[in-house]
Amino acid sequence: MDMKDLIRHLLEKTAARYISSGPVKTSWQEPLVGYAGATDPLFRHLKQVAHPGHLLPSDLLEGAKTVVAYFLPFTKSIVKSNIEGERPSRQWADAYLETNELIMHINADITAFLGSRGYRTCTVPPTHNFDPITLTSTWSHRHVAYIAGLGTFGLNRMLITERGCCGRLGSLVTDLEITPVKRIEGEYCLHFHD
């Protein structure tokens, strides 16, 4: 197994362990994982398109070589539960909280796995990593996921993946060098596509 397969397997194994560990209400579709080189020029461009203080991978981890981004898509029942009304459904709110917790477990397990092989990582929380006054973040998981080839931005400004946009994103930076994936050339947003 190459390192990409090992990381994907670990991500899936962590999710399965999390689900079986207690009363988890959420279910997910198969996750997506993407990789970007830490020196990809688009990271510098995030200072213009996302936030002037957006961090570079090397700001998070000296000697950074790779950014790993992943998407945990909600199942269709969670998505459909959120269609009616002006507020999020209970099922959606539970999925949001449980997925954020799962992302923290995934990041911890990947960090331990890579650390046991001599590699360093730096993680960013899945949420509440923003300035409480300006409500801006210095690390955008969705922009990072775009650079790592997981999707394209839609008219709604959300990252749309091959499994849609309903789910949660996580990312981490490592000094392990992994070949970046090719970014999507087409559009997942139906408005921009046609």
N, C-alpha and C positions, 0 to 999 in steps of 0.2 A: 504494500500500500504506500502510495506517495503521501507527502505531508497534507496536501489538500484533502485527500480521502480520509486521512486520520482525523483531521479537524472536523470534517463533516460528520464522521462516525461518532466522535466525542460529543458534538453538539446534539445529535439525535439520542445518544445514550443518556446524556444529562437531562434532556427533556423527558425521556421515558422514566428515569429515576424520580424526577420531580413530580410527574403525574402520579406515580405509584406511592409517593411518600406521604400523602395525606389527602384531605378532601379538596381536590382541585376541580373546579367547575368548567374550566376552559379546555377546549380541544383545538388543535392546530392542524393545518395542512403541512405538507412536507416543506421544510425550511429551504431557503436559498442562501448560498454563501458566495461572496465575491472577494476579489483581492486586487489591491492597487499598490503600485510601487510608492514608497514614502516620499520620493522626490518628484512624483508626477507634477507637472507644472500647474495642473488644475487646483492643487491645494493652495498655491499662492493666490490664485484667482478668487478663492473663497473670501478673501479680504474685501473684494469689491461686491460680490453677489450675495454673500451671506451676512457677514459682519466684519467691520474693520479690525476687530480684535480676534478674528478667528485664528485659532492655533494651527500651526503646522505639525505634522507628525513628529518632527524633530524637537518641537517645543515640549511635547509630552514625554518623549523618550529619546535621549541622546543615542545616536547610532541607529535610529529607526530605519528599517528597510522595507517593511510591509505593513499595510493597513488591511485588516480583515473586517469585512462588514457582512452582516447577515440579516435576513428578514424572516420573521416568524408570522406567517399569514394565518389569520383567523379562519375558522371553518365558515361555510356559507350560513349556517344557522345563526351564528353570532352576527354576521353582517346583516342578515335579514331582520334580526331583532331590533336593529338600530334605525330602520327606515322610518318608522312612524314617530310622530311627536317632535317636540322642539328640544328635548333633552336626551342625553344618551340613555339607552336601555340599561336595565340592571345587568343583563348578560354582558353587554359591551363594557360597562364599568368594571365588572369582575374580571373580564379578560384583560383589560388595561392593567389592572393591579397585579394580577397573577403573571402576566407576561413580563412586566417589569422585574418581578422577583425572579422569574426564570432566566432572564437576561443576566442578572447578577450571578446566578449559579453557573451559567454557561461561561461567562467571563472568568470566574474563579477557577473553573475546571480547565479551561484552555490555558490560563496562566500557570496553573500547577503542572499541567502536561508539558508545556514548552519549557518551564523552569527545570523540570526533571531532566531535560535534554540540553540544558545549558543556555537557553534563550531567555531573554527578558521581555516583559510585556508591560504595557500601561493601558488601563481601562478607563472609560468614562461612564458614569452612571447613565442608565437609559432615560432618566428624566430628573427634573429638579436640579439640573446642572446649569442654571441660568442666573443672571443677575436679578435679584428680586425687585430692583427699582426700574431698570430699563427693560426687563423681561426678555433680554437677549442672551444667547448662549455663545460661548467661544469655541464650541465643538458641535457641529450640526451632523447628527447621524444620517439624516436623509441626503445631505450633500455629499458626505463621505461615501454613502452607499451608491450614489450616482457615479462617483469617480471609480468605485470598485466594480462597476458594470452590472449593478442589480436592476436598473430600470431607467426610466426617463421621467422628466417632470411633466405633469399635465397642466391643463388650463386652471385646475384647482390648486396648483402649486405643490401638490403632493407628489411623492415619488411613486410612480406606477410601475410595478414589476410584472413579470409574466403571470403572477398569481394575484394581480390586483394591487390595491393600496391599503386594504384593511388588515392591519396587523401592526407589529412593532419592529423597530430596527435596533440593532446593537452593533457595536464596533469596538475594536481594540487595535493597538499599535504594538508591533514586535520587531526585534532585531533579527528575526529569522527571515531570510530572503526566500520569498515564494513568487513564482512567476505570476505577474498580473493577468487578469482576464481581460479579454477584449470588450470594450464598451459597446452597447447596443447601438446599431446604426439607424434603425427605424424608430417608430414612435409607438408607444403603448397607449397614449392618450388618443381616444377616438376623434376628438375635435381636431387635434393637430395632424392626425393621420389622414383624415378625410372630412 
